[in-house]
Amino acid sequence: MPIKPIDLQTLFSQLEQVGRERAAGKDGNVGILQQSLQGMAQLKKREEEAKAVRKPESSDDGAPGVNEREGGSREGKAGARREKDEAADEAAPNVISDPDLGSRVDISG
């Protein structure tokens, strides 16, 4: 099928538009590629930040520090228990305590 002069005239007039469309297509593909690379870089950065160990910003909101007592930790705890028991005994002087109470179990049922 031969090409007629009217067809050539139509093609030449649309040649500029075709060139613009091709350039936009190429730029679009490059733009998509750049966006995907930037997305991957951001994802990698987020993963590294998630894995990183950070110091707390302020320790004022957390629990207070541990204060050690003189005489070691076990003796300090036992002494504190004794002091609590003595304070409880002084607060309730009418209570009688039996040392054998609750130490034996009757299984002869």
Steps between C-alpha positions, in 0.01 A plus 500: 500500500660823384536808723300794378613862538213580738621226734851648505359844575303363795801307631733801483253718688473244781874426513564763770220362718634145466846621606355664812308184590811284464708736714229507766487121494873474554492759777208321659691173513802675647276678752346172608845345535623794709194482723549130560869553585413778742233280658748218546753738657239630743393146589861400569550810715185420704616141554841621622333747738275223634799274567708774660525521878423845636552649842192623682435868454439572868521276804271723710186314399631150578542312824736639763850360529596219739641608834721243666506475876805442710582140594416335165177444320381183680563636845337827404186322380483277807547801726224685321267200543578482870431870536165458321410200718590689817300801387202273425534335845504840670198617301292192596599405860176297566586234242643177637727304271570130539828380344356148440187633334492406130825305504341155519249339262261223602474246218326223695158639387 
